[in-house]
Amino acid sequence: MHVIISITYKSLFHLEIVIATISMIVTYGSAIFAVTPHEMRFQYAIVAFAVPFIMQCLIQLFNVLVFKNDHKSDPKNGNNE
């Protein structure tokens, strides 16, 4: 989902893609809410809503921790930060 939005950034249809993505998220949450047993509806709905955002945050955290050395100074390439 994030890749599609990133790729289409500054294109003519970027707003439509964002709206369609939000619509798919709402539809997915509604479907999960509709098919779960009555006793567990709220818990599954929260999990279905939260997992994609938690995964995105974990991926971003992983990228920051693993690739944090990319921005250090490198005298060979003229990088004097």
N, C-alpha and C positions, 0 to 999 in steps of 0.2 A: 504494500500500500504506500509506504513512504517512498519507495523507489519510483513508482508511477508519478507521484506528485512532484518529486524532485526532477524527473526527466522532462515533465511538461511545464516546468516553471518558465514563465515569460512567453508561453505560447498563447495562441488565440483562445484555446478552449480550456485554459487552466481553471477558471472559475467553475465551469461545468463539471470538470473532473473532480474537483474538491466537493462539490455538491453531491455528485453521484457516489463518491466515497463515503460521505457522511450518511447518505441514504442507505448504503449497503450495511454500514455499522448498525444503524437503527433497525433495519430489517432483520439482521442476524440476531440482535438482542431480543427483538419481538418473537422470533421463531423459537429461540431458546426458552423464553418465558412461557410460550404457549405449550410446549411439549413436555415441560417438567411437571412432576407431581405437585399437587397443591401445597404440600407441606414444605417442599424445598424450593419453591419458585424464587423467592427473594435471594437466597444464597447463590443459586445458579445464575440468576440474572446479573448479580454483582460480579461473579467470577467471569462470566461471558463478556461483561463490559470492561473489566479491569485487566484481564490477561494480555490483550494486545498492547495496551499502554505500558504495562509493566515490562513486557518483552522488549519494547522499543527503548525504554529507559535502560534496561540491562545491556542491550546491544551498544547503545551510546556510551555507557560507562565502560564497557569492555574496550571499545575503540579508543577512548581517552586513556585508559590505563596501559594498553598495549602499545599504542603509537605515540606516547607522550615524548619520546626521544626524537621524533622527527623534526621538532622545531628548535633544537639546540644549535649552537653555533658550529659551523664547519669551516675552518680556515681554508681548506682546499678549494671549496666552491665559492669563496668570497662572501660567505655568510658570517657577518660579525655581530650577531644579535647578542 
